[in-house]
Structures are given as C-alpha cells and as structure tokens.
Amino acid sequence: MSTPTTFEELGAALGVRRVTLVTEEVIAEAGATLETPVHKAAAIAVVKNPWIVDGVSTGTDADLNDATQEIAPVIAKLLADRLVETLGGAGNIEAFGKAALVGTDGELEHAGALIHTPYFGNLLREMLEGTSIICFTDGRTEPGTDVHVPMWHKTHAANRDHYQTIDVSLADAPHADEICVIAAASTGPRPFPRIGDRTTDIPVTTDILKGRI
C-alpha cells in the first residue's frame, strides 16, 4: 500500500471500514416552534479492533497503549472534521459527547481505549473548541443496536440546558472484531429548557422527604 496522503487514507490503513454521519434539525417541540432551530450531528467510525487477532482477543493483561496512540488520534480527526463541516464551524457548536461500542469478540476496555484517553478526548475537545470533560456512553453490542449518545455544554458541563442526546442506529456494525467510535455535537440546548441550573438551584437534601408519609 502506498504511503497515505490524507487522514481518510491513513484511517483506512489503520482499519477504518467506514465513516458515516447522522444529522438532525430540531424545529419544534410540543407544538411550539423554536426561535432558532438546533442542529445535531453524530459522526461514526467503524474500525477493526486492533486487539483481536485471528478472532481471538489478545487478553485482559495486554497493553493497549501503543495501538491507542496510533489509532485514536486519527479517528478523533476524522470525526471532528465531519462535525465541524456539517455544523458550520467549531464556533457554532455548543454541546458535545462521545461513545464507543465494541463487538462481541472484544473487551469493554477496548472500546474505552479509543475514547477515554487524551489521544481521543483531548483532540476532539481541541478541534471542537471545548474545555469540558466530554460525556459518554460505551458498551458491547452486536450489529443493529440503537445508541443514545449523550451531550452537554462544551465549556460549562453543569449547564443543564444543554443536557441532550442524539439517536444513532448501528445497522451493520460493529462486527464481532470491530469497534464503533462516535463523536456527537449540537448547535444549541434542548428545546425550551426551563428546569434551572446548578448556579440557580437552592440547597436540596434528603430533609425534603421528611413528613411526606
């Protein structure tokens, strides 16, 4: 194989089978139209699990670091580029999230290795111009799973208005020896948020239960 000249070619060389994009435009909620529609997107990379060799896991004591350093930054770049392009630039993005689903031959830690280290998270955060820790979901699954990818504000994680999800259907992935890595972003909050925020909450303890029964 010739030397890769694009990140798409590099991703393919590292085992990326495909990258897909899911978009959503939230226009109205409960019969009321939003003043400004909110756009959401999720970019999904399906990649060969580097810790599955000839259908067998390398084992729970295997060092995951080398493959993580090689693969995770490239996936972060591929996914972030698509989110930024689709949502009109990093400056338009207000919320973000991530997910990883490993196929049935892999370990849950294999999914975690591709999203829970600085080699993915730091790059995604930088390219989407965020500062918050990135909320997530992960797990093991077979093809055909629907995933609710969580998001929150990219610079103010405690901002409850931006707690939201985007639904992703994994129709043909992950195969038993694959991992699906997902990055998600949104241009705004939930429709008509009005449940308050940690900055405005009054102190609440279990004392509020006293006298209710």
TITOR-604400 format. One record per atom (N, C-alpha, C, CB): residue number from 1; x, z, y; residue in one letter. Coordinates in steps of 0.001 Angstrom, whole numbers, plus 500000, padded with zeros to 6 digits. Glycine has a CB too. Example, Ala and Ser with C-alpha at 12.3 -4.5 7.8 and 13.67 -1.06 7.14 Angstrom:
# residues 2
paza, px, pz, py, kolfi
1, 513190, 507800, 494310, a
1, 512300, 507800, 495500, a
1, 513200, 507800, 496700, a
1, 511308, 509046, 495527, a
2, 512850, 507080, 497750, s
2, 513670, 507140, 498940, s
2, 512900, 507870, 500030, s
2, 514084, 505725, 499402, s
//
This chain:
# residues 213
paza, px, pz, py, kolfi
1, 500841, 500000, 498811, m
1, 500000, 500000, 500000, m
1, 500878, 500000, 501241, m
1, 499047, 501217, 500004, m
2, 500500, 499200, 502234, s
2, 501269, 499139, 503472, s
2, 501116, 500438, 504257, s
2, 500823, 497940, 504327, s
3, 502035, 500654, 505186, t
3, 502001, 501859, 505999, t
3, 500750, 501861, 506877, t
3, 503274, 501967, 506864, t
4, 499977, 502941, 506863, p
4, 498753, 502999, 507690, p
4, 499071, 502842, 509175, p
4, 498011, 504328, 507458, p
5, 498232, 502107, 509877, t
5, 498409, 501918, 511323, t
5, 497246, 502508, 512119, t
5, 498552, 500430, 511647, t
6, 496206, 502994, 511442, t
6, 495076, 503656, 512097, t
6, 494761, 504930, 511313, t
6, 493816, 502707, 512177, t
7, 494025, 505836, 511935, f
7, 493639, 507050, 511224, f
7, 492635, 506748, 510120, f
7, 493056, 508071, 512196, f
8, 491864, 505672, 510264, e
8, 490963, 505265, 509182, e
8, 491770, 504843, 507959, e
8, 490039, 504110, 509642, e
9, 492831, 504072, 508176, e
9, 493684, 503667, 507061, e
9, 494402, 504869, 506449, e
9, 494705, 502624, 507525, e
10, 494844, 505781, 507310, l
10, 495504, 506985, 506805, l
10, 494526, 507830, 506000, l
10, 496093, 507809, 507963, l
11, 493289, 507943, 506493, g
11, 492289, 508685, 505752, g
11, 492047, 508075, 504379, g
11, 490994, 508740, 506533, g
12, 491947, 506757, 504324, a
12, 491744, 506086, 503044, a
12, 492909, 506357, 502099, a
12, 491571, 504579, 503252, a
13, 494113, 506351, 502637, a
13, 495298, 506621, 501821, a
13, 495292, 508052, 501283, a
13, 496572, 506375, 502637, a
14, 494642, 508965, 502011, l
14, 494574, 510364, 501598, l
14, 493354, 510666, 500732, l
14, 494563, 511254, 502814, l
15, 492553, 509635, 500437, g
15, 491437, 509826, 499524, g
15, 490068, 509848, 500148, g
15, 491625, 511055, 498807, g
16, 489953, 509512, 501439, v
16, 488636, 509458, 502069, v
16, 487884, 508233, 501544, v
16, 488761, 509411, 503629, v
17, 486730, 508475, 500920, r
17, 485938, 507376, 500353, r
17, 485025, 506749, 501384, r
17, 485113, 507869, 499180, r
18, 484457, 507568, 502255, r
18, 483598, 507020, 503284, r
18, 483392, 508069, 504376, r
18, 482243, 506564, 502688, r
19, 483019, 507587, 505552, v
19, 482641, 508451, 506668, v
19, 481291, 507963, 507168, v
19, 483727, 508438, 507818, v
20, 480336, 508857, 507266, t
20, 479005, 508488, 507741, t
20, 478627, 509344, 508938, t
20, 477958, 508640, 506618, t
21, 477606, 508881, 509653, l
21, 477184, 509561, 510869, l
21, 475672, 509717, 510864, l
21, 477650, 508791, 512124, l
22, 475203, 510913, 511171, v
22, 473782, 511201, 511307, v
22, 473519, 511569, 512760, v
22, 473332, 512347, 510338, v
23, 472508, 510952, 513365, t
23, 472179, 511271, 514758, t
23, 470723, 511666, 514875, t
23, 472482, 510079, 515682, t
24, 470442, 512435, 515902, e
24, 469079, 512930, 516138, e
24, 468876, 513070, 517639, e
24, 468829, 514300, 515407, e
25, 467723, 512639, 518116, e
25, 467356, 512821, 519515, e
25, 466110, 513696, 519567, e
25, 467114, 511447, 520225, e
26, 466236, 514872, 520158, v
26, 465115, 515797, 520274, v
26, 464425, 515515, 521610, v
26, 465590, 517302, 520175, v
27, 463221, 514975, 521550, i
27, 462500, 514548, 522747, i
27, 461409, 515536, 523132, i
27, 461895, 513173, 522532, i
28, 460752, 516114, 522140, a
28, 459630, 517019, 522406, a
28, 459583, 518100, 521350, a
28, 458294, 516251, 522447, a
29, 458884, 519178, 521671, e
29, 458711, 520302, 520746, e
29, 457342, 520920, 520995, e
29, 459848, 521370, 520921, e
30, 456577, 521089, 519919, a
30, 455260, 521738, 520008, a
30, 454365, 521081, 521051, a
30, 455424, 523216, 520336, a
31, 454449, 519763, 521143, g
31, 453588, 519022, 522055, g
31, 454068, 518949, 523485, g
31, 452260, 519614, 522044, g
32, 455206, 519566, 523781, a
32, 455748, 519537, 525146, a
32, 457026, 518717, 525181, a
32, 456018, 520971, 525665, a
33, 457166, 517891, 526202, t
33, 458329, 517022, 526330, t
33, 459471, 517746, 527030, t
33, 457963, 515747, 527094, t
34, 460671, 517608, 526482, l
34, 461838, 518212, 527104, l
34, 462167, 517495, 528405, l
34, 463041, 518178, 526150, l
35, 462615, 518227, 529379, e
35, 463037, 517610, 530636, e
35, 464210, 516672, 530408, e
35, 463411, 518681, 531664, e
36, 465134, 517081, 529537, t
36, 466281, 516252, 529163, t
36, 466393, 516241, 527647, t
36, 467603, 516775, 529819, t
37, 466250, 515096, 526994, p
37, 466397, 515057, 525533, p
37, 467764, 515584, 525103, p
37, 466200, 513624, 525012, p
38, 467777, 516232, 523956, v
38, 469019, 516746, 523386, v
38, 469432, 515839, 522236, v
38, 468855, 518223, 522904, v
39, 470692, 515435, 522252, h
39, 471220, 514582, 521201, h
39, 472133, 515393, 520284, h
39, 471978, 513381, 521803, h
40, 471907, 515229, 518995, k
40, 472729, 515891, 517990, k
40, 473377, 514834, 517104, k
40, 471884, 516884, 517141, k
41, 474525, 515177, 516534, a
41, 475179, 514268, 515603, a
41, 475977, 515069, 514586, a
41, 476093, 513272, 516353, a
42, 476069, 514526, 513390, a
42, 476924, 515094, 512352, a
42, 477731, 513964, 511738, a
42, 476086, 515844, 511264, a
43, 479032, 514142, 511666, a
43, 479919, 513169, 511028, a
43, 480371, 513754, 509697, a
43, 481150, 512821, 511944, a
44, 480287, 512947, 508637, i
44, 480551, 513425, 507284, i
44, 481641, 512589, 506635, i
44, 479272, 513389, 506433, i
45, 482700, 513250, 506183, a
45, 483758, 512573, 505430, a
45, 483674, 512992, 503970, a
45, 485163, 512900, 506016, a
46, 483701, 512020, 503068, v
46, 483736, 512279, 501640, v
46, 485156, 511992, 501168, v
46, 482678, 511409, 500863, v
47, 485836, 513011, 500669, v
47, 487249, 512869, 500335, v
47, 487502, 513341, 498905, v
47, 488125, 513660, 501329, v
48, 488427, 512676, 498243, k
48, 488858, 513093, 496905, k
48, 489433, 514500, 496985, k
48, 489909, 512101, 496316, k
49, 489014, 515357, 496080, n
49, 489543, 516713, 496029, n
49, 491003, 516658, 495568, n
49, 488689, 517612, 495078, n
50, 491954, 517026, 496431, p
50, 493368, 516897, 496063, p
50, 493808, 517904, 495017, p
50, 494229, 517048, 497283, p
51, 492941, 518903, 494742, w
51, 493295, 519943, 493776, w
51, 492601, 519746, 492435, w
51, 492948, 521308, 494332, w
52, 492058, 518530, 492221, i
52, 491523, 518135, 490923, i
52, 492418, 517022, 490385, i
52, 490018, 517668, 491030, i
53, 493054, 517254, 489275, v
53, 493964, 516273, 488679, v
53, 493451, 515932, 487290, v
53, 495434, 516815, 488617, v
54, 493116, 514656, 487064, d
54, 492583, 514192, 485783, d
54, 491376, 515027, 485354, d
54, 493673, 514246, 484701, d
55, 490521, 515332, 486348, g
55, 489287, 516045, 486058, g
55, 489435, 517536, 485861, g
55, 488677, 515478, 484866, g
56, 490634, 518065, 486099, v
56, 490881, 519494, 485874, v
56, 491418, 520118, 487152, v
56, 491876, 519714, 484697, v
57, 490888, 521283, 487513, s
57, 491371, 521991, 488694, s
57, 492787, 522495, 488476, s
57, 490442, 523157, 489040, s
58, 493557, 522510, 489544, t
58, 494934, 522998, 489448, t
58, 495002, 524503, 489247, t
58, 495707, 522619, 490691, t
59, 493871, 525200, 489336, g
59, 493834, 526622, 489005, g
59, 493722, 527518, 490220, g
59, 495053, 526992, 488234, g
60, 493209, 528720, 489993, t
60, 492931, 529631, 491094, t
60, 494182, 530264, 491697, t
60, 492010, 530705, 490628, t
61, 495349, 530033, 491080, d
61, 496587, 530552, 491668, d
61, 497396, 529452, 492355, d
61, 497437, 531222, 490592, d
62, 496854, 528232, 492424, a
62, 497575, 527113, 493034, a
62, 497655, 527280, 494548, a
62, 496895, 525779, 492685, a
63, 498791, 526928, 495119, d
63, 498988, 526960, 496565, d
63, 498264, 525766, 497182, d
63, 500510, 526942, 496930, d
64, 497359, 526034, 498136, l
64, 496562, 524969, 498734, l
64, 497148, 524450, 500049, l
64, 495158, 525458, 498968, l
65, 498213, 525049, 500514, n
65, 498680, 524819, 501879, n
65, 499156, 523397, 502141, n
65, 499784, 525765, 502191, n
66, 499958, 522831, 501242, d
66, 500555, 521517, 501517, d
66, 499488, 520441, 501690, d
66, 501512, 521121, 500388, d
67, 498549, 520388, 500760, a
67, 497500, 519376, 500848, a
67, 496599, 519639, 502050, a
67, 496670, 519348, 499557, a
68, 496357, 520903, 502355, t
68, 495549, 521242, 503534, t
68, 496200, 520699, 504801, t
68, 495360, 522772, 503646, t
69, 497485, 520941, 504966, q
69, 498198, 520465, 506157, q
69, 498177, 518943, 506260, q
69, 499643, 520959, 506138, q
70, 498208, 518267, 505118, e
70, 498249, 516809, 505120, e
70, 496881, 516190, 505409, e
70, 498767, 516307, 503787, e
71, 495830, 516747, 504815, i
71, 494519, 516101, 504850, i
71, 493628, 516605, 505978, i
71, 493820, 516304, 503540, i
72, 493567, 517921, 506174, a
72, 492592, 518494, 507118, a
72, 492715, 517954, 508536, a
72, 492741, 519985, 507153, a
73, 493928, 517797, 509112, p
73, 494004, 517277, 510482, p
73, 493485, 515848, 510610, p
73, 495431, 517334, 510969, p
74, 493701, 515047, 509593, v
74, 493231, 513661, 509638, v
74, 491709, 513617, 509594, v
74, 493823, 512846, 508470, v
75, 491106, 514437, 508747, i
75, 489653, 514490, 508689, i
75, 489082, 514997, 510008, i
75, 489193, 515383, 507532, i
76, 489715, 516017, 510582, a
76, 489262, 516514, 511878, a
76, 489270, 515402, 512920, a
76, 490141, 517678, 512342, a
77, 490307, 514598, 512936, k
77, 490410, 513485, 513890, k
77, 489316, 512452, 513643, k
77, 491794, 512817, 513794, k
78, 489115, 512067, 512399, l
78, 488097, 511056, 512088, l
78, 486706, 511522, 512505, l
78, 488111, 510729, 510590, l
79, 486386, 512777, 512227, l
79, 485052, 513279, 512532, l
79, 484864, 513524, 514028, l
79, 484789, 514560, 511760, l
80, 485858, 514132, 514661, a
80, 485744, 514404, 516092, a
80, 485612, 513118, 516897, a
80, 486950, 515197, 516576, a
81, 486374, 512101, 516537, d
81, 486293, 510826, 517263, d
81, 484880, 510274, 517231, d
81, 487268, 509801, 516667, d
82, 484235, 510364, 516098, r
82, 482881, 509822, 515980, r
82, 481874, 510638, 516779, r
82, 482459, 509773, 514518, r
83, 482038, 511949, 516775, l
83, 481130, 512789, 517561, l
83, 481291, 512528, 519053, l
83, 481377, 514272, 517260, l
84, 482530, 512441, 519504, v
84, 482794, 512210, 520930, v
84, 482244, 510854, 521366, v
84, 484311, 512289, 521222, v
85, 482467, 509834, 520556, e
85, 481979, 508497, 520911, e
85, 480454, 508455, 520910, e
85, 482535, 507446, 519936, e
86, 479833, 509051, 519900, t
86, 478382, 508985, 519759, t
86, 477654, 509774, 520841, t
86, 477974, 509497, 518398, t
87, 478228, 510900, 521241, l
87, 477552, 511784, 522195, l
87, 478019, 511580, 523627, l
87, 477766, 513221, 521803, l
88, 478787, 510528, 523878, g
88, 479133, 510160, 525242, g
88, 480286, 510923, 525854, g
88, 477967, 510331, 526087, g
89, 481171, 511455, 525002, g
89, 482340, 512163, 525505, g
89, 482284, 513647, 525213, g
89, 482478, 511945, 526983, g
90, 483458, 514261, 525101, a
90, 483522, 515696, 524798, a
90, 482848, 516528, 525877, a
90, 484972, 516140, 524637, a
91, 482868, 516045, 527119, g
91, 482241, 516780, 528209, g
91, 480743, 516908, 528074, g
91, 482555, 516128, 529496, g
92, 480118, 516021, 527327, n
92, 478667, 516090, 527105, n
92, 478288, 517067, 525998, n
92, 478129, 514715, 526767, n
93, 479261, 517458, 525201, i
93, 478987, 518313, 524044, i
93, 478937, 519769, 524477, i
93, 480057, 518115, 522945, i
94, 477878, 520468, 524073, e
94, 477715, 521884, 524412, e
94, 477819, 522798, 523197, e
94, 476382, 522099, 525088, e
95, 477482, 522299, 522005, a
95, 477487, 523136, 520807, a
95, 478178, 522405, 519668, a
95, 476051, 523527, 520403, a
96, 478771, 523175, 518755, f
96, 479415, 522551, 517606, f
96, 479324, 523431, 516372, f
96, 480869, 522246, 517919, f
97, 479583, 522815, 515216, g
97, 479567, 523524, 513942, g
97, 480282, 522703, 512889, g
97, 478127, 523830, 513500, g
98, 480415, 523259, 511690, k
98, 481137, 522569, 510628, k
98, 480596, 523001, 509273, k
98, 482653, 522850, 510721, k
99, 480931, 522225, 508237, a
99, 480512, 522547, 506880, a
99, 481437, 521860, 505893, a
99, 479045, 522130, 506636, a
100, 481501, 522410, 504686, a
100, 482235, 521764, 503596, a
100, 481529, 522076, 502291, a
100, 483722, 522235, 503551, a
101, 481303, 521057, 501477, l
101, 480660, 521192, 500179, l
101, 481569, 520584, 499120, l
101, 479261, 520514, 500170, l
102, 481951, 521390, 498142, v
102, 482846, 520919, 497092, v
102, 482032, 520519, 495874, v
102, 483884, 522002, 496723, v
103, 482522, 519496, 495157, g
103, 481870, 519069, 493928, g
103, 482037, 520078, 492814, g
103, 482410, 517739, 493490, g
104, 481338, 519846, 491712, t
104, 481229, 520858, 490658, t
104, 482517, 521109, 489893, t
104, 480173, 520457, 489696, t
105, 483490, 520211, 489971, d
105, 484768, 520458, 489296, d
105, 485718, 521305, 490139, d
105, 485435, 519138, 488950, d
106, 485370, 521532, 491399, g
106, 486276, 522227, 492303, g
106, 485910, 523679, 492529, g
106, 486314, 521524, 493608, g
107, 486800, 524377, 493224, e
107, 486573, 525760, 493630, e
107, 485942, 525795, 495023, e
107, 487899, 526561, 493612, e
108, 485211, 526865, 495296, l
108, 484701, 527081, 496644, l
108, 485855, 527140, 497646, l
108, 483867, 528376, 496706, l
109, 486993, 527677, 497209, e
109, 488154, 527775, 498094, e
109, 488694, 526400, 498486, e
109, 489253, 528586, 497423, e
110, 488456, 525391, 497668, h
110, 488879, 524029, 498021, h
110, 488117, 523544, 499254, h
110, 488652, 523057, 496831, h
111, 486821, 523844, 499298, a
111, 486034, 523490, 500485, a
111, 486547, 524252, 501692, a
111, 484533, 523786, 500263, a
112, 486772, 525548, 501498, g
112, 487256, 526369, 502599, g
112, 488592, 525907, 503135, g
112, 487362, 527792, 502166, g
113, 489454, 525418, 502264, a
113, 490787, 524995, 502690, a
113, 490735, 523856, 503701, a
113, 491606, 524572, 501489, a
114, 489708, 523032, 503618, l
114, 489648, 521865, 504512, l
114, 488930, 522149, 505823, l
114, 488961, 520720, 503812, l
115, 488294, 523341, 505984, i
115, 487641, 523616, 507278, i
115, 487994, 524969, 507876, i
115, 486154, 523534, 507118, i
116, 488522, 525893, 507068, h
116, 488706, 527265, 507549, h
116, 490143, 527592, 507965, h
116, 488275, 528226, 506484, h
117, 490947, 526592, 508220, t
117, 492309, 526846, 508674, t
117, 492518, 526163, 510025, t
117, 493350, 526342, 507627, t
118, 493597, 526504, 510733, p
118, 493859, 525854, 512022, p
118, 494057, 524340, 511911, p
118, 495082, 526469, 512658, p
119, 494402, 523859, 510719, y
119, 494655, 522424, 510568, y
119, 493389, 521591, 510735, y
119, 495270, 522146, 509212, y
120, 492244, 522213, 510594, f
120, 490975, 521545, 510891, f
120, 490335, 522144, 512134, f
120, 490012, 521649, 509696, f
121, 490111, 523449, 512108, g
121, 489356, 524103, 513175, g
121, 489988, 523971, 514541, g
121, 489190, 525541, 512860, g
122, 491288, 524185, 514637, n
122, 491942, 524090, 515945, n
122, 491856, 522688, 516518, n
122, 493397, 524510, 515837, n
123, 492022, 521685, 515648, l
123, 491968, 520303, 516129, l
123, 490557, 519931, 516568, l
123, 492450, 519337, 515041, l
124, 489562, 520299, 515761, l
124, 488182, 519974, 516119, l
124, 487808, 520650, 517435, l
124, 487211, 520405, 514997, l
125, 488180, 521910, 517576, r
125, 487881, 522648, 518801, r
125, 488540, 521981, 520014, r
125, 488354, 524110, 518673, r
126, 489801, 521603, 519881, e
126, 490518, 520966, 520991, e
126, 489896, 519629, 521368, e
126, 491987, 520768, 520629, e
127, 489575, 518816, 520366, m
127, 489059, 517478, 520655, m
127, 487637, 517501, 521204, m
127, 489104, 516632, 519407, m
128, 486887, 518575, 520888, l
128, 485538, 518714, 521448, l
128, 485528, 519604, 522684, l
128, 484586, 519280, 520398, l
129, 486711, 520024, 523119, e
129, 486903, 520819, 524335, e
129, 486169, 522144, 524270, e
129, 486440, 520040, 525551, e
130, 486271, 522811, 523123, g
130, 485660, 524113, 522942, g
130, 486688, 525223, 522912, g
130, 484851, 524133, 521681, g
131, 486198, 526449, 522925, t
131, 487058, 527621, 522802, t
131, 486512, 528623, 521785, t
131, 487219, 528294, 524156, t
132, 485260, 528501, 521409, s
132, 484643, 529453, 520483, s
132, 485140, 529235, 519058, s
132, 483116, 529332, 520530, s
133, 485056, 530295, 518251, i
133, 485143, 530113, 516812, i
133, 483997, 529188, 516397, i
133, 485081, 531491, 516050, i
134, 484241, 528342, 515413, i
134, 483237, 527353, 515007, i
134, 482407, 527916, 513853, i
134, 483913, 526009, 514592, i
135, 481082, 527983, 514038, c
135, 480231, 528482, 512960, c
135, 480188, 527458, 511830, c
135, 478799, 528787, 513480, c
136, 479770, 527898, 510632, f
136, 479961, 527041, 509465, f
136, 478982, 527370, 508347, f
136, 481381, 527166, 508955, f
137, 478955, 526480, 507370, t
137, 478404, 526764, 506056, t
137, 479294, 526075, 505042, t
137, 476913, 526291, 505931, t
138, 479377, 526632, 503843, d
138, 480146, 525995, 502780, d
138, 479523, 526325, 501437, d
138, 481622, 526442, 502820, d
139, 479950, 525615, 500386, g
139, 479384, 525870, 499074, g
139, 479818, 524827, 498066, g
139, 477879, 525915, 499153, g
140, 479263, 524943, 496854, r
140, 479497, 523976, 495782, r
140, 478180, 523300, 495472, r
140, 480096, 524658, 494506, r
141, 478207, 521990, 495246, t
141, 476944, 521292, 495042, t
141, 477156, 519992, 494286, t
141, 476264, 521017, 496377, t
142, 476045, 519402, 493880, e
142, 476016, 518075, 493276, e
142, 475465, 517088, 494298, e
142, 475160, 518066, 491970, e
143, 475634, 515787, 494065, p
143, 475047, 514797, 494975, p
143, 473539, 514980, 495087, p
143, 475367, 513374, 494498, p
144, 473012, 514710, 496277, g
144, 471584, 514810, 496517, g
144, 471167, 516048, 497283, g
144, 470871, 514778, 495233, g
145, 472129, 516829, 497714, t
145, 471831, 518067, 498436, t
145, 471522, 517796, 499903, t
145, 473002, 519042, 498323, t
146, 470588, 518555, 500459, d
146, 470353, 518574, 501901, d
146, 471035, 519809, 502481, d
146, 468819, 518570, 502229, d
147, 471772, 519611, 503556, v
147, 472561, 520685, 504152, v
147, 472087, 520938, 505578, v
147, 474069, 520338, 504131, v
148, 471862, 522190, 505921, h
148, 471560, 522583, 507293, h
148, 472871, 523048, 507921, h
148, 470452, 523712, 507351, h
149, 473423, 522245, 508795, v
149, 474706, 522574, 509410, v
149, 474445, 523359, 510698, v
149, 475542, 521279, 509701, v
150, 474930, 524596, 510786, p
150, 474661, 525413, 511977, p
150, 475586, 525043, 513130, p
150, 474814, 526901, 511647, p
151, 475096, 525304, 514339, m
151, 475901, 525106, 515549, m
151, 475645, 526249, 516510, m
151, 475579, 523743, 516223, m
152, 476631, 526510, 517367, w
152, 476429, 527389, 518513, w
152, 477287, 526904, 519659, w
152, 476760, 528860, 518163, w
153, 477191, 527554, 520816, h
153, 477844, 527065, 522030, h
153, 479352, 526993, 521837, h
153, 477506, 527965, 523226, h
154, 479943, 525921, 522315, k
154, 481366, 525695, 522043, k
154, 482294, 526580, 522868, k
154, 481705, 524257, 522300, k
155, 481784, 527218, 523917, t
155, 482627, 528138, 524690, t
155, 482029, 529537, 524802, t
155, 482858, 527580, 526075, t
156, 480747, 529696, 524479, h
156, 480085, 531001, 524564, h
156, 479275, 531213, 523290, h
156, 479168, 531096, 525835, h
157, 479951, 531666, 522242, a
157, 479293, 531788, 520937, a
157, 478108, 532741, 520958, a
157, 480287, 532251, 519903, a
158, 478096, 533677, 521897, a
158, 476997, 534646, 521970, a
158, 475781, 534108, 522704, a
158, 477468, 535904, 522646, a
159, 475855, 532868, 523188, n
159, 474727, 532258, 523893, n
159, 473667, 531852, 522874, n
159, 475189, 531027, 524735, n
160, 472638, 532671, 522739, r
160, 471626, 532469, 521702, r
160, 470844, 531166, 521896, r
160, 470664, 533646, 521686, r
161, 470776, 530650, 523120, d
161, 470022, 529418, 523378, d
161, 470543, 528242, 522556, d
161, 470079, 529071, 524860, d
162, 471822, 528258, 522211, h
162, 472434, 527116, 521531, h
162, 472522, 527296, 520021, h
162, 473811, 526873, 522085, h
163, 471904, 528359, 519465, y
163, 471867, 528508, 518013, y
163, 470892, 527474, 517461, y
163, 471450, 529965, 517594, y
164, 471400, 526560, 516662, q
164, 470587, 525456, 516153, q
164, 471243, 524859, 514921, q
164, 470388, 524373, 517235, q
165, 470556, 523918, 514281, t
165, 471107, 523242, 513107, t
165, 470818, 521746, 513207, t
165, 470514, 523833, 511793, t
166, 471532, 520995, 512367, i
166, 471205, 519597, 512146, i
166, 471160, 519386, 510638, i
166, 472245, 518636, 512839, i
167, 470168, 518649, 510171, d
167, 469983, 518422, 508741, d
167, 470756, 517193, 508298, d
167, 468495, 518266, 508402, d
168, 471498, 517349, 507208, v
168, 472304, 516261, 506660, v
168, 471956, 516096, 505186, v
168, 473830, 516535, 506847, v
169, 471677, 514873, 504764, s
169, 471385, 514577, 503367, s
169, 472601, 513926, 502727, s
169, 470142, 513662, 503240, s
170, 473087, 514519, 501642, l
170, 474262, 514000, 500934, l
170, 473782, 513251, 499694, l
170, 475255, 515158, 500545, l
171, 473359, 512021, 499895, a
171, 472694, 511277, 498822, a
171, 473627, 510924, 497664, a
171, 472092, 510014, 499380, a
172, 474876, 510637, 497946, d
172, 475799, 510161, 496905, d
172, 477113, 510926, 496951, d
172, 476065, 508655, 497065, d
173, 477054, 512175, 497313, a
173, 478275, 512967, 497433, a
173, 477903, 514449, 497510, a
173, 479102, 512533, 498686, a
174, 478835, 515330, 497153, p
174, 480153, 514999, 496610, p
174, 480084, 514751, 495104, p
174, 481152, 516124, 496911, p
175, 480866, 513787, 494621, h
175, 481049, 513667, 493186, h
175, 481791, 514919, 492706, h
175, 481833, 512354, 492816, h
176, 481877, 515091, 491406, a
176, 482453, 516323, 490860, a
176, 483868, 516585, 491363, a
176, 482461, 516262, 489349, a
177, 484608, 515503, 491642, d
177, 486001, 515652, 492075, d
177, 486179, 515337, 493559, d
177, 486904, 514748, 491248, d
178, 485128, 515559, 494363, e
178, 485187, 515274, 495796, e
178, 484805, 516498, 496622, e
178, 484268, 514103, 496142, e
179, 485057, 516376, 497924, i
179, 484646, 517381, 498898, i
179, 484005, 516647, 500078, i
179, 485867, 518267, 499363, i
180, 482875, 517130, 500545, c
180, 482254, 516621, 501771, c
180, 482618, 517560, 502914, c
180, 480694, 516497, 501618, c
181, 483188, 516995, 503961, v
181, 483539, 517769, 505151, v
181, 482680, 517254, 506306, v
181, 485080, 517656, 505485, v
182, 482033, 518174, 507020, i
182, 481088, 517806, 508064, i
182, 481455, 518486, 509373, i
182, 479658, 518172, 507652, i
183, 481416, 517731, 510453, a
183, 481520, 518294, 511802, a
183, 480258, 517898, 512552, a
183, 482818, 517790, 512552, a
184, 479670, 518832, 513288, a
184, 478417, 518588, 513990, a
184, 478536, 519010, 515444, a
184, 477261, 519332, 513311, a
185, 477737, 518375, 516293, a
185, 477762, 518711, 517720, a
185, 476410, 518385, 518337, a
185, 478899, 517947, 518458, a
186, 476141, 519018, 519482, s
186, 474875, 518840, 520195, s
186, 475140, 518842, 521696, s
186, 473857, 519956, 519816, s
187, 474321, 518078, 522421, t
187, 474488, 517996, 523874, t
187, 473699, 519055, 524627, t
187, 474076, 516636, 524357, t
188, 472973, 519907, 523913, g
188, 472170, 520901, 524615, g
188, 471697, 522006, 523700, g
188, 470987, 520248, 525264, g
189, 470824, 522873, 524202, p
189, 470323, 524011, 523434, p
189, 469126, 523630, 522565, p
189, 469940, 525146, 524373, p
190, 468549, 524627, 521901, r
190, 467271, 524432, 521216, r
190, 466193, 524070, 522227, r
190, 466869, 525701, 520428, r
191, 465120, 523445, 521764, p
191, 464021, 523156, 522686, p
191, 463403, 524440, 523242, p
191, 462948, 522321, 521982, p
192, 463266, 524511, 524544, f
192, 462599, 525601, 525240, f
192, 463077, 526996, 524793, f
192, 461112, 525486, 525033, f
193, 464379, 527260, 524851, p
193, 464881, 528582, 524427, p
193, 464390, 529679, 525362, p
193, 466424, 528588, 524381, p
194, 463963, 530807, 524786, r
194, 463442, 531887, 525633, r
194, 463411, 533234, 524910, r
194, 462043, 531537, 526116, r
195, 464387, 533456, 524014, i
195, 464414, 534734, 523304, i
195, 465489, 535662, 523859, i
195, 464645, 534506, 521815, i
196, 466044, 535320, 525012, g
196, 467032, 536195, 525614, g
196, 468424, 535967, 525074, g
196, 466645, 537614, 525408, g
197, 469346, 536795, 525517, d
197, 470744, 536613, 525202, d
197, 471406, 537975, 525102, d
197, 471441, 535732, 526257, d
198, 472543, 538034, 524482, r
198, 473245, 539307, 524349, r
198, 473595, 539909, 525705, r
198, 474507, 539122, 523526, r
199, 473739, 539066, 526697, t
199, 474069, 539581, 528033, t
199, 472865, 540223, 528720, t
199, 474612, 538458, 528904, t
200, 471658, 539928, 528230, t
200, 470446, 540477, 528845, t
200, 469704, 541439, 527919, t
200, 469517, 539349, 529254, t
201, 470158, 541564, 526669, d
201, 469485, 542450, 525718, d
201, 469555, 543904, 526168, d
201, 470104, 542304, 524328, d
202, 468469, 544633, 525932, i
202, 468506, 546075, 526109, i
202, 469109, 546698, 524851, i
202, 467078, 546646, 526396, i
203, 469649, 547903, 524917, p
203, 470178, 548554, 523712, p
203, 469081, 548739, 522663, p
203, 470804, 549916, 524067, p
204, 469340, 548325, 521435, v
204, 468370, 548459, 520357, v
204, 469060, 549105, 519152, v
204, 467759, 547071, 519977, v
205, 468474, 550178, 518633, t
205, 468993, 550853, 517444, t
205, 467850, 551080, 516471, t
205, 469681, 552200, 517813, t
206, 468153, 551691, 515340, t
206, 467113, 551988, 514350, t
206, 466105, 553016, 514856, t
206, 467748, 552489, 513065, t
207, 466362, 553596, 516021, d
207, 465382, 554524, 516600, d
207, 464037, 553851, 516863, d
207, 465922, 555111, 517897, d
208, 464032, 552524, 517047, i
208, 462766, 551833, 517333, i
208, 461815, 551860, 516147, i
208, 463034, 550393, 517734, i
209, 462326, 552233, 514959, l
209, 461470, 552299, 513779, l
209, 460737, 553638, 513676, l
209, 462296, 552066, 512525, l
210, 461205, 554618, 514406, k
210, 460613, 555953, 514305, k
210, 459166, 555945, 514808, k
210, 461450, 556973, 515104, k
211, 458292, 556569, 514044, g
211, 456906, 556699, 514429, g
211, 456050, 555494, 514120, g
211, 456828, 556983, 515852, g
212, 456605, 554454, 513495, r
212, 455793, 553252, 513215, r
212, 454935, 553419, 511971, r
212, 456695, 552030, 513048, r
213, 455307, 554359, 511097, i
213, 454478, 554642, 509921, i
213, 454352, 556158, 509753, i
213, 455085, 553989, 508633, i
//
